[in-house]
Amino acid sequence: MKFSLDGAGPNGRSWIARDTASLSPSYSREYALVVDRAEGSEVWDVDGRHYIDFMAGVAVVNAGHRHPAIQAAVEEQVSKFWHICLSDFYYPQAVQLAEKLQSIAPMSGPTKIYFGNSGTEAVEAAIKLAMYHTGRSKFIGFLGAFHGRTLGSLSFTASKAVQRANYHTGVNVHHVPYPNPYRPVIAGHNGQDAGTAVIDYLEEYLFRNMISPTDIAGILVEPIQGEGGYVVPSPGFFTRLRELCDRYGILLMADEIQSGAGRTGKWWAIEHENVEPDIVCFAKGVTSGMPIGGIIARESLMTWGRGSHGSTFGGNPVAATAALATLEAIEKEGMMTMATETGEYIMDALTEMAGRHPSLGNVRGRGLMIGMEFVKDRDTKERAIALRDNIIQNAFEDGLLIIPCGTNSIRVTPPLNIGRPLVDEGLAIFERALTKAESVHL
């Protein structure tokens, strides 16, 4: 979307000017928010303006900004030590976090954990482990996917052409359509749903004409496609995908970087599908904003040897402490139940709102991972991109933080423990922003 300074105060404009003069132009900003402080589900900018947070730092602060228990745990760890390098030495914080992740892993049987610093590093680790264990070098990815911007993960990313422009991909990836029930790319035979059509395409066309399944190390997939539009896959798709992977000895790699840590009402979104992955990539919401990422993998896959992979800062003791405190807070305070209940409340409100707003073409999601798609016409489903962008800017200027996804969609990802009064206020601001945008663009 086109960046605008509208909504920024004088202090904000000053900081944005200094930012523009000193930071890389590769950063894409949504609107002129310059943050001063945040707490719970609320944010204040450097001019003292107040906002309701419906985006949680891009689905990161699942337990809310500066959760007291998490902040206390971080402060205690900082008073002990900040760094020693997990690749070379030992410390309890990494072990405790690994054990917690093992206890909530979405696969049965023994698992092991690798720690990096971010989501894209988690994907890189998954790629390398899949190659190492299988001896294969090719992969399957999905159109609309976002897995990161380093060269390995970028090979899978297929959500925006600009993200891949001018770069050679580092991994051999064949892309297929994601099973989007609202916008199926492949037409199924005899009334097939989008998921069945995609699996049939894989087996009947891609495997037959382009690539042998015995050359494929893994299939990397988002249980709910994030940057691609918050798309919930067709029912049954993951069951057939798991069967396909088992048939050909392919690893099923779940990217839970945006959908994990309780956001959908379960620890991992793939648990809604009753399917077990072989590798899970995690980051974002696991640590409440501290830099950590990594993979959970079946122990039988962790066959790589000493020095095969590592990281100077991965599993940093402060970040590990924050992650453990985050997972404990989510569990002890019942935040996954909150996510389910609040998510149903918001989706019901948005569905009811769609009856008054013809541009709101589709509402979808699980828990507090909710997407809305905007169209110029519900029959043709022509994408209303400018209208979507206008809604986001209007909401920002009125005190609500939301961000886009896909070509013409908006995501709603507040902290899991957001209170109902803030939800209601945020929904009221959103409808005002939508009404104003429709008056201009419809």
ABEGO torsion letter per residue (X at the ends): XBBBABGBBAAAAAAAAAAAAABBAABBBABBBBBABBBEABBBBAAGBBBBBAAGGGGABAAEBGBAAAAAAAAAAAAABABAEAAABBBAAAAAAAAAAAAABABBEBBBBBBBABAAAAAAAAAAAAAAAAGBABBBBBBGBBAEABAAAAAABAABAAAABGBBBABBBBBBBBBBAABBABBBBGGBBAAAAAAAAAAAAAAAAABBAAABABBBBBABBBAAGGBBBBBGAAAAAAAAAAAAGBBBBBBAAAABGGAAGBABAAAAAGBBBABBBBBEAAAGGBBBBEBBBBAAABABBBGABBBAABGBAAAAAAAAAAAAAAAAAGAAAAAAAAAAAAAAAAAAAAAABAABABBBEBEABBBBBBBABAAAGBBBAAAAAAAAAAAAAAGBBBBBBEAABBBBBBBAABBAAAAAAAAAAAAAAAAAAAAAAX
